[in-house]
């Protein structure tokens, strides 16, 4: 008995069948249970099985592995192209139907803009002007040279911005992802050392 979780886009970075996508559509948030079975529709319309190989819930990144090995077309993630404000970019996505577009064009607003997000993790994200459907998250953000800038990740609502109401998307830079994906390949599970603590109230 299978229940539908969610949908996302993704792209291959290894010809053995490893691909990047977002983590959030593949986890049951009530129980934190990972989806065990799902299908991937390839660029040429073929549908194949895949499994979750590694995850990073903090960055919202998942690495999926195809069950069938093939010579998959890959995008080069070793490049670290410059990201410039005002630059025209394209978010590449899978299709939910033949009527759906495969590319969404926008512009880079900023990167590492602490005035917009405060001093938290979101300072790392690429901030773009475009409007993406939910299924487009996980796909690559590319420049006009087809170089991968990042992975389309999340929508952040503007409440206090002077540009309130206009769409604002965010992507994790490929430079950030390239520093951790080798660790994920080597340690794809949570079987690692960790430290934690608990607290309780005391009365006197």
Secondary structure, 3 states (H helix, E strand, C coil): CCCCCCCCCCEEEECCCEEEEECHHHEECCCCEECCCEEEECCCCCEEEEEEEEEECCCCEEEEEECCCCCCCCCCCCCCCCCCCCCEEEEECCCCCCCCCCEEEEEEEEECCHHHHCCCHHHHCEEEECCCCHHHCCCEEECCCCCEEEEEEEECCCCCCCCCCCCCEEEEEHHHHHHHHHHHHHCCCCCCCCCCCCCCCCCC
